[in-house]
Amino acid sequence: MVTNNSKGIIVDRLTSMAVFVKVVDLGSFVAAANETGLSPQMVSKHVVFLEDRLGATLLNRTTRKQSLSDIGRAYYERCKIILGEAEAAESLASDMRRHPRGLLRVNAPKTFGSLVLAPMVTRYLARFPDVEIDLVLEDRFVDPVDEGYEVVIRIGNVPAPGLVAVPLAPYRIVVCAAPDYLARFGEPKKPTDLMHHQCLVFGQSALSRPSCWHFYEDGKETEVNISGRIRSNDWLTLMRAAVEGYGIALGAELIMRDELAAGRLVQVLDGYDVPIRPVNAFYIAGRRPTAKVRSFLDAMVEAFGPEG
């Protein structure tokens, strides 16, 4: 509450209230000046500013003593409440900056969010019981400022003006299939062999549109047109189809890690490189991250951060 008084001097009303309360508590302008580090004249100006603003006398002054007017007594009690609330608000803000608490809004791609991020979120909430998370999963690149997100996770090289990136482990892409599928149809030995296999296609386009997988060996790129009976924009659907032996899948090792470790899927063509996609968590530049944002980003780096 900053106000211009009648003489054009900018005055902080909360400061004036605090000075006024000090004058009343300590019994004199001089004592209040010594306590606040102001001159007695400046202490007097703060009180006069309040009286001018209210159009009423707060302190009855004589050369020997001072006393509160009826209005001054009521105003004094209310000032103590207002100053206490202001101090509590500052203390709460400071505490929230030091200790994670409050609602955290996070946006992430659907597949990464449901299969990778969700388990980390529940572990994070167990560590920080004063935090709530609103996790929204969608594949479009949202504007965190306009849409109110504090953390945004994105895969691939995406433009991020006004955002600060926290690198996470990149998507390492692998090709895999169920042991049953490989027993029935054989294992591809080179990328072009995939043209003779059922491949599980990730995407939203029509089945008649060809899809390509890209491979590298010794810096040389091989582009393979693949096809299959199942196409879906939901990776969990494709992974389940792969586990059940319906074809060969290409996807993030991070997502298929459990299936590979359990032997339900087997990696093939591991001698060939597949393009790696960067993964980043973003927060808004120019804003000092709150404790909940910092702790969430730290938890992400710990779970799947840059070294994987």
C-alpha positions as CSV (number, residue, x, y, z in Angstrom):
1,M,0.0,0.0,0.0
2,V,2.0,2.9,-1.3
3,T,0.3,6.3,-1.4
4,N,1.0,9.9,-2.3
5,N,0.2,12.3,0.5
6,S,-1.0,15.9,0.0
7,K,2.6,17.1,-0.3
8,G,3.4,14.6,-3.1
9,I,5.6,12.5,-0.8
10,I,5.3,8.7,-1.5
11,V,4.4,6.9,1.8
12,D,4.1,3.2,2.5
13,R,0.9,2.9,4.5
14,L,1.9,-0.4,6.1
15,T,5.2,1.2,7.2
16,S,3.2,4.2,8.7
17,M,0.9,1.7,10.5
18,A,3.9,-0.1,11.9
19,V,5.5,3.2,13.1
20,F,2.2,4.3,14.6
21,V,1.9,1.0,16.5
22,K,5.5,1.4,17.8
23,V,4.7,4.9,19.1
24,V,1.7,3.6,21.0
25,D,3.5,0.5,22.3
26,L,6.6,2.4,23.4
27,G,4.8,5.6,24.6
28,S,6.7,8.2,22.8
29,F,8.0,9.4,19.4
30,V,11.6,9.3,20.6
31,A,11.4,5.8,21.8
32,A,9.7,4.7,18.5
33,A,12.5,6.5,16.6
34,N,15.2,4.7,18.5
35,E,13.5,1.3,17.9
36,T,12.9,1.8,14.2
37,G,16.1,3.7,13.3
38,L,14.1,6.7,12.0
39,S,14.4,10.3,13.2
40,P,11.7,11.6,15.6
41,Q,10.7,14.0,12.8
42,M,10.1,11.1,10.4
43,V,8.2,9.1,13.0
44,S,5.9,12.2,13.4
45,K,5.5,12.4,9.6
46,H,4.2,8.8,9.5
47,V,1.6,9.5,12.2
48,V,0.5,12.8,10.6
49,F,0.2,11.0,7.2
50,L,-2.2,8.5,8.7
51,E,-4.2,11.3,10.5
52,D,-4.4,13.3,7.3
53,R,-5.6,10.2,5.4
54,L,-8.2,9.4,8.0
55,G,-9.2,12.9,8.7
56,A,-9.1,12.2,12.4
57,T,-6.7,12.6,15.3
58,L,-5.1,9.3,16.4
59,L,-2.9,10.7,19.2
60,N,-3.7,13.5,21.6
61,R,-0.4,15.2,22.2
62,T,0.8,17.6,24.8
63,T,4.3,18.7,25.8
64,R,4.3,16.2,28.6
65,K,2.5,13.1,27.3
66,Q,0.4,11.5,24.6
67,S,-2.7,9.4,24.6
68,L,-4.9,7.6,22.1
69,S,-8.1,9.2,20.9
70,D,-11.2,6.9,20.7
71,I,-10.6,6.6,16.9
72,G,-6.9,6.1,17.5
73,R,-7.6,3.2,19.9
74,A,-9.8,1.4,17.5
75,Y,-7.4,2.1,14.6
76,Y,-4.4,0.8,16.7
77,E,-6.2,-2.5,17.4
78,R,-7.0,-2.9,13.7
79,C,-3.5,-2.0,12.7
80,K,-2.0,-4.7,14.9
81,I,-4.3,-7.3,13.1
82,I,-3.3,-6.0,9.6
83,L,0.4,-6.0,10.4
84,G,0.1,-9.5,11.9
85,E,-1.6,-10.8,8.7
86,A,1.0,-9.1,6.5
87,E,3.8,-10.7,8.5
88,A,2.0,-14.1,8.3
89,A,1.7,-13.7,4.5
90,E,5.4,-13.0,4.1
91,S,6.3,-15.9,6.4
92,L,4.0,-18.2,4.4
93,A,5.6,-17.1,1.1
94,S,9.1,-17.6,2.5
95,D,8.1,-21.0,3.9
96,M,6.7,-22.1,0.5
97,R,9.9,-21.0,-1.2
98,R,12.0,-23.2,1.3
99,H,9.6,-26.1,1.7
100,P,7.7,-27.8,-1.1
101,R,3.9,-27.2,-0.7
102,G,0.9,-26.3,-2.7
103,L,-0.6,-27.3,-6.1
104,L,1.9,-28.1,-8.9
105,R,0.6,-28.2,-12.4
106,V,2.6,-30.4,-14.8
107,N,2.1,-31.1,-18.5
108,A,3.6,-34.1,-20.3
109,P,3.2,-36.2,-23.4
110,K,0.6,-39.0,-23.1
111,T,2.9,-42.1,-23.4
112,F,5.7,-40.7,-21.3
113,G,3.3,-39.3,-18.7
114,S,1.3,-42.5,-18.2
115,L,4.0,-45.1,-18.5
116,V,7.1,-43.3,-17.1
117,L,6.2,-40.1,-15.3
118,A,3.2,-41.4,-13.3
119,P,5.2,-43.8,-11.1
120,M,7.7,-41.1,-10.3
121,V,4.9,-38.7,-9.4
122,T,3.5,-41.0,-6.8
123,R,7.0,-41.5,-5.3
124,Y,7.4,-37.8,-5.2
125,L,4.1,-37.2,-3.4
126,A,5.1,-39.8,-0.8
127,R,8.2,-37.7,-0.1
128,F,6.4,-34.3,-0.1
129,P,3.0,-34.7,1.6
130,D,2.3,-31.0,1.4
131,V,2.3,-30.9,-2.4
132,E,-0.6,-31.7,-4.7
133,I,-0.1,-32.4,-8.4
134,D,-2.3,-31.7,-11.4
135,L,-0.8,-33.9,-14.2
136,V,-2.3,-33.2,-17.6
137,L,-1.2,-35.5,-20.5
138,E,-1.4,-34.3,-24.1
139,D,1.0,-34.4,-27.0
140,R,0.7,-30.8,-28.2
141,F,3.2,-28.2,-27.0
142,V,1.4,-26.0,-24.5
143,D,2.2,-22.5,-23.5
144,P,2.9,-22.7,-19.8
145,V,2.4,-19.0,-19.2
146,D,-1.0,-18.8,-20.9
147,E,-2.2,-22.2,-19.6
148,G,-0.8,-22.1,-16.1
149,Y,1.7,-24.9,-16.1
150,E,4.8,-24.7,-13.9
151,V,6.6,-27.7,-15.4
152,V,6.3,-29.0,-19.0
153,I,8.0,-32.1,-20.3
154,R,8.6,-32.5,-24.0
155,I,10.3,-35.0,-26.3
156,G,12.2,-34.1,-29.4
157,N,13.8,-30.8,-30.6
158,V,11.0,-28.4,-29.9
159,P,11.1,-24.6,-29.8
160,A,11.0,-23.3,-26.2
161,P,11.1,-19.4,-26.2
162,G,10.9,-18.0,-22.7
163,L,11.5,-21.4,-21.0
164,V,14.5,-22.9,-19.2
165,A,15.3,-26.5,-20.1
166,V,16.4,-29.2,-17.7
167,P,17.8,-32.1,-19.7
168,L,16.7,-35.6,-19.0
169,A,17.9,-38.9,-20.3
170,P,17.2,-39.0,-24.1
171,Y,14.8,-41.5,-25.5
172,R,17.0,-44.5,-26.6
173,I,14.9,-46.2,-29.3
174,V,15.0,-50.0,-29.6
175,V,13.4,-52.6,-31.8
176,C,11.9,-55.6,-30.1
177,A,9.4,-58.5,-30.3
178,A,8.0,-61.3,-28.2
179,P,10.0,-64.6,-28.1
180,D,6.8,-66.3,-29.5
181,Y,6.7,-64.0,-32.5
182,L,10.4,-64.6,-33.3
183,A,10.0,-68.3,-32.9
184,R,7.2,-68.3,-35.5
185,F,8.5,-65.8,-38.0
186,G,12.2,-65.6,-37.4
187,E,14.4,-62.8,-36.3
188,P,15.3,-59.9,-38.6
189,K,19.1,-59.7,-39.2
190,K,19.2,-56.4,-41.0
191,P,16.7,-53.5,-41.2
192,T,15.4,-54.3,-44.7
193,D,14.2,-57.7,-43.3
194,L,11.5,-55.7,-41.5
195,M,9.7,-55.3,-44.9
196,H,8.8,-59.0,-44.6
197,H,7.5,-58.8,-41.0
198,Q,4.4,-57.6,-39.2
199,C,5.4,-54.2,-37.6
200,L,3.4,-52.3,-35.0
201,V,3.0,-48.8,-36.3
202,F,2.7,-45.8,-34.0
203,G,0.7,-42.9,-35.6
204,Q,-2.7,-41.5,-36.5
205,S,-2.6,-41.7,-40.3
206,A,-4.6,-44.0,-42.4
207,L,-3.4,-47.6,-42.8
208,S,-2.8,-47.1,-46.5
209,R,-0.1,-44.5,-45.8
210,P,3.4,-46.0,-45.7
211,S,5.5,-45.6,-42.5
212,C,9.3,-45.5,-42.3
213,W,11.7,-46.6,-39.7
214,H,15.3,-45.2,-39.9
215,F,18.5,-47.0,-39.0
216,Y,22.2,-46.1,-39.0
217,E,25.2,-48.3,-39.4
218,D,28.7,-46.8,-39.6
219,G,27.1,-43.4,-40.3
220,K,25.1,-44.7,-43.2
221,E,21.3,-44.3,-43.1
222,T,18.9,-47.0,-44.1
223,E,15.2,-46.1,-44.5
224,V,12.8,-49.0,-44.3
225,N,9.1,-48.9,-45.3
226,I,7.3,-51.0,-42.7
227,S,3.7,-52.2,-42.5
228,G,1.5,-54.2,-40.2
229,R,-2.0,-55.1,-39.2
230,I,-2.0,-52.8,-36.2
231,R,-1.5,-49.1,-36.1
232,S,-2.3,-47.0,-33.1
233,N,-1.6,-43.6,-31.6
234,D,-1.5,-45.2,-28.1
235,W,1.9,-46.8,-27.4
236,L,0.5,-49.0,-24.5
237,T,-1.8,-50.7,-27.1
238,L,1.2,-51.4,-29.3
239,M,3.4,-52.7,-26.5
240,R,0.7,-55.1,-25.4
241,A,0.3,-56.3,-29.0
242,A,4.0,-56.8,-29.1
243,V,4.1,-58.8,-25.9
244,E,1.2,-61.0,-27.2
245,G,3.2,-61.8,-30.3
246,Y,1.4,-59.7,-32.9
247,G,4.5,-58.0,-34.4
248,I,7.7,-56.1,-34.0
249,A,7.7,-52.8,-32.2
250,L,10.0,-49.8,-32.3
251,G,9.9,-47.6,-29.2
252,A,11.7,-46.1,-26.2
253,E,13.8,-48.5,-24.2
254,L,12.8,-46.6,-21.1
255,I,9.1,-47.5,-21.6
256,M,9.8,-51.1,-22.5
257,R,12.4,-51.6,-19.8
258,D,10.3,-53.9,-17.6
259,E,9.1,-56.0,-20.5
260,L,12.6,-56.5,-21.7
261,A,14.0,-57.3,-18.3
262,A,11.2,-59.9,-17.8
263,G,11.9,-61.5,-21.1
264,R,8.4,-60.8,-22.4
265,L,10.1,-58.8,-25.2
266,V,13.5,-59.4,-26.8
267,Q,15.6,-56.7,-28.5
268,V,16.5,-57.3,-32.2
269,L,18.7,-55.4,-34.6
270,D,20.8,-54.1,-31.7
271,G,23.8,-53.7,-34.0
272,Y,22.0,-50.8,-35.7
273,D,21.5,-47.3,-34.4
274,V,18.1,-45.6,-34.3
275,P,17.7,-41.8,-33.9
276,I,17.7,-40.7,-30.3
277,R,15.2,-38.1,-29.2
278,P,16.1,-35.6,-26.5
279,V,13.8,-35.2,-23.5
280,N,13.6,-32.0,-21.5
281,A,11.6,-30.6,-18.5
282,F,10.9,-26.9,-18.9
283,Y,10.0,-24.2,-16.5
284,I,9.3,-20.5,-17.1
285,A,12.4,-18.3,-17.5
286,G,12.6,-15.2,-15.4
287,R,10.8,-16.7,-12.5
288,R,12.6,-17.9,-9.4
289,P,11.5,-21.6,-9.1
290,T,9.5,-22.3,-6.0
291,A,10.5,-25.1,-3.7
292,K,7.8,-27.4,-5.2
293,V,9.1,-26.8,-8.7
294,R,12.8,-27.2,-7.7
295,S,12.1,-30.4,-5.8
296,F,10.0,-31.9,-8.7
297,L,12.7,-31.1,-11.2
298,D,15.3,-32.6,-8.9
299,A,13.2,-35.8,-8.5
300,M,12.9,-36.1,-12.3
301,V,16.6,-35.8,-12.8
302,E,17.2,-38.3,-10.0
303,A,14.7,-40.7,-11.7
304,F,15.6,-40.4,-15.3
305,G,18.0,-37.5,-15.6
306,P,20.6,-36.8,-18.0
307,E,22.7,-39.9,-17.5
308,G,19.7,-42.1,-17.5
